[in-house]
Amino acid sequence: MKKRLLCVCHSLLFISCTFLFATKSFSQLLGEKKKVVEIGFNVGPSFFLGDLGGNAGKGKRFAKDLNFQMTQLVKGGCVTVYPNDWLGFRLTAQVGTLKAEDGIISTKGVDELWRKQRNLDFRTQLQEVYAVAEFYPLNFLSTIAGFVPRIQPYGVAGVGVFHFDPQGSITASNGQKTWYYLRPLHTEGEGFPEYPDRKEYALTQINIPLGGGLKFMVSDRFNTGIEILWRKSFTDYIDDVSTNYIDPNLFDKYLSRQDAAIARQINDKTYGILTPGLNRYEPGTQRGNPKQNDSYVSFLFKVGIRLGPTEGSDRFRSHSQTRCPKRF
């Protein structure tokens, strides 16, 4: 626990210092115009894109595999500094959940039946902090016309840190589902000498947020908008699934009797669909796809409040009022 907290603190410090340094550096580079500071709040659905779950057909790890039955919620707050009208630097903290389940995949062919037969599931609490730059191309082009549009599309890119801790479930004969933390169970032999290439994965990781949005300036002080943000991660273990099934006897060798019994059940919950009667795969059978890391995406509804003095509502114009400068 101490190591985990220390890692989170170091990551937060790094992200914060990077944010402050970038804000100061770009402010100096772009001139002495007074900076605008904005606080914001966001909430919206989030979706996991990894080995588990998805939709009919082959897994694609992006929009095609968004499973709306597994919709979870993410919410948070942010501080944004705008050195000018077309560039902003945002620091955001968010909490939420991610979830996926093989058993609910829609059945239309054969490709998805292999995942459905695998019959695994997971859930995790999610905490993340990220620093991003916002670029407003329309505002940049509008500087020559001398006004700022009310409707402002923008792009987002940056770096973040997130924490997860996956759980998997075992369903009793009476239908009651119990959840267990998966990392201590070493479901794919992570850390076992027999699998030297499978290291124990860290629960705190770096990600790359990428996306875009649309902001509407209600007034000089208030704005609202929507944003889609995809997080590229550098781990394939957000859902605790990545490679192949291992020899279940290794659980007895390295885990306590209680944990070994749970690990045996939870790492292989095969339900024979394509192969009736099958209830366990042979060691070495493919469990996940290590060639693609996990990711997740959120659709955020945002509200922003600008602090301090404002410049007056006449600085904003709608697109319908856009005119070419006289010099053109």
Residue pairs with C-beta under 8 A, 6 or more apart in sequence:
4 163
4 203
4 204
7 202
7 204
8 161
8 163
8 204
11 129
11 161
11 204
11 206
12 129
12 161
14 161
15 91
15 129
15 130
15 131
15 159
15 160
15 161
16 91
16 131
18 131
18 159
19 89
19 91
19 131
22 89
22 131
22 133
23 35
23 81
23 83
23 89
26 83
26 87
26 89
27 35
27 81
27 83
30 83
30 84
30 87
31 83
31 84
33 83
33 84
35 81
35 82
35 83
36 81
36 82
36 306
36 308
37 79
37 80
37 81
37 82
37 306
37 307
37 308
38 79
38 80
38 81
38 82
38 88
38 223
38 304
38 305
38 306
38 307
39 77
39 78
39 79
39 80
39 304
39 305
39 307
40 77
40 78
40 79
40 80
40 90
40 302
40 303
40 304
40 305
41 75
41 76
41 77
41 78
41 302
41 303
42 75
42 76
42 77
42 78
42 92
42 94
42 227
42 300
42 301
42 302
42 303
43 73
43 74
43 75
43 300
43 301
44 73
44 74
44 75
44 298
44 299
44 300
44 301
45 71
45 72
45 73
45 74
45 298
45 299
46 71
46 72
46 73
46 74
46 96
46 97
46 98
46 126
46 296
46 297
46 298
46 299
47 66
47 67
47 68
47 70
47 71
47 72
47 98
47 296
47 297
47 298
48 70
48 72
48 98
48 99
48 100
48 238
48 239
48 294
48 296
49 61
49 62
49 65
49 66
49 294
49 295
49 296
49 297
50 61
50 100
50 236
50 238
50 239
50 241
50 294
50 295
50 296
51 59
51 236
51 239
51 241
51 242
51 287
51 288
51 289
51 294
52 100
52 101
52 102
52 115
52 120
52 121
52 122
52 239
52 241
53 65
53 67
53 70
53 100
53 101
53 102
53 104
53 105
53 115
54 60
54 64
54 65
54 67
54 100
54 105
54 112
54 115
55 64
55 65
55 66
55 67
55 105
55 106
55 112
56 105
56 106
56 107
56 108
56 109
56 111
56 112
57 64
57 108
57 109
57 111
57 112
58 111
58 112
59 65
59 115
59 289
61 292
61 295
66 297
67 100
67 104
67 105
69 104
70 99
70 100
70 101
70 104
72 96
72 97
72 98
72 99
73 96
73 97
74 94
74 95
74 96
74 97
74 126
74 298
74 300
75 94
75 95
75 96
76 92
76 93
76 94
76 95
76 96
77 92
77 93
78 90
78 91
78 92
78 93
79 90
79 91
80 88
80 89
80 90
80 91
80 134
80 304
81 88
81 89
81 90
82 88
82 89
83 89
85 136
85 139
85 142
85 143
85 148
86 135
86 136
86 137
86 139
86 140
86 143
87 133
87 134
87 135
87 136
88 133
88 134
88 136
89 131
89 132
89 133
89 134
90 131
90 132
90 133
90 134
90 156
90 158
91 129
91 130
91 131
92 128
92 129
92 130
92 131
92 132
93 128
93 129
94 126
94 127
94 128
94 129
95 125
95 126
95 127
95 128
96 125
96 126
96 298
97 123
97 124
97 125
97 126
98 123
98 124
98 126
98 164
98 238
98 296
99 121
99 122
99 123
99 124
100 121
100 122
100 239
101 120
101 121
101 122
102 115
102 116
102 117
102 118
102 119
102 120
102 121
103 116
103 119
103 121
103 271
105 112
105 115
105 116
106 112
107 113
107 116
110 274
113 273
113 274
114 274
116 271
116 273
117 270
117 271
117 272
117 273
117 274
117 275
117 278
118 269
118 270
118 287
119 269
119 270
119 271
120 168
120 239
120 241
120 269
121 168
121 169
122 166
122 167
122 168
122 182
122 239
122 240
122 241
123 166
123 167
123 179
124 164
124 165
124 166
124 167
124 238
124 239
125 164
125 165
126 162
126 163
126 164
126 296
127 162
127 163
128 160
128 161
128 162
128 163
128 207
128 231
129 160
129 161
129 162
130 158
130 159
130 160
130 161
130 207
130 209
131 158
131 159
131 160
132 156
132 157
132 158
132 159
132 160
132 209
133 156
133 157
133 158
134 154
134 155
134 156
135 154
135 155
135 156
136 152
136 153
136 154
136 215
137 153
137 154
137 155
138 149
138 151
138 152
138 153
139 148
139 149
139 152
142 148
142 149
142 322
144 325
145 322
145 323
145 324
145 325
146 325
147 315
147 316
147 317
148 217
148 315
148 316
148 317
149 217
149 316
149 317
149 318
149 319
149 322
150 216
150 217
150 316
150 317
150 318
150 319
151 214
151 215
151 216
151 217
151 318
151 319
152 214
152 215
152 216
152 217
153 212
153 213
153 214
153 215
154 212
154 213
154 214
154 215
155 211
155 212
156 209
156 210
156 211
156 212
156 213
156 227
156 229
157 208
157 209
157 210
158 208
158 209
159 206
159 207
159 208
159 209
160 206
160 207
160 208
160 209
160 231
161 204
161 205
161 206
161 207
162 204
162 205
162 207
162 231
162 233
163 203
163 204
163 205
164 203
164 205
164 238
165 181
165 183
165 203
166 181
166 182
166 183
166 237
166 238
166 239
166 240
167 179
167 180
167 181
167 182
168 179
168 180
168 182
168 187
168 240
168 266
169 177
169 178
169 179
169 180
169 266
170 177
170 178
170 180
170 262
170 265
170 266
170 269
171 177
171 178
172 178
180 262
180 266
182 240
182 266
183 190
183 200
183 201
183 203
183 240
184 259
185 251
185 255
185 259
185 262
185 263
185 266
185 267
186 192
186 200
186 251
186 254
186 255
186 263
187 240
187 241
187 246
187 263
187 266
187 267
188 195
188 198
188 240
188 241
188 242
188 243
188 244
188 245
188 246
188 267
188 287
188 288
189 195
189 198
189 246
189 250
190 198
190 199
190 200
190 201
190 237
191 198
191 199
191 200
192 198
192 246
192 250
192 254
194 246
194 247
194 250
195 246
198 243
201 235
201 237
202 235
205 233
205 234
205 235
206 233
206 234
207 231
207 232
207 233
207 234
208 231
208 232
209 229
209 230
209 231
210 229
210 230
210 231
210 232
211 227
211 228
211 229
211 230
212 227
212 228
213 225
213 226
213 227
213 228
213 300
213 302
214 225
214 226
214 227
215 223
215 224
215 225
215 302
215 304
216 223
216 224
216 225
217 223
217 316
218 224
219 313
219 316
220 306
220 310
220 311
220 312
220 313
220 315
220 316
221 305
221 306
221 310
222 303
222 304
222 305
222 306
223 303
223 304
223 306
224 301
224 302
224 303
224 304
225 301
225 302
225 304
226 299
226 300
226 301
226 302
227 299
227 300
227 302
228 297
228 298
228 299
228 300
229 297
229 298
229 300
230 295
230 296
230 297
231 295
231 296
231 297
232 293
232 295
233 293
233 294
233 295
233 296
234 293
235 293
235 294
236 242
236 288
236 289
236 290
236 292
236 293
236 294
237 294
238 294
238 296
239 294
241 287
241 288
242 287
242 288
242 289
242 290
243 286
243 287
243 288
243 290
244 283
244 284
244 285
244 286
244 287
245 267
245 268
245 281
245 282
245 283
245 284
245 285
245 286
245 287
246 267
246 283
247 283
248 263
248 264
248 267
248 268
248 280
248 283
251 259
251 260
251 263
251 264
251 267
252 260
255 263
268 280
268 281
270 278
270 279
270 280
270 281
271 279
272 278
272 279
281 287
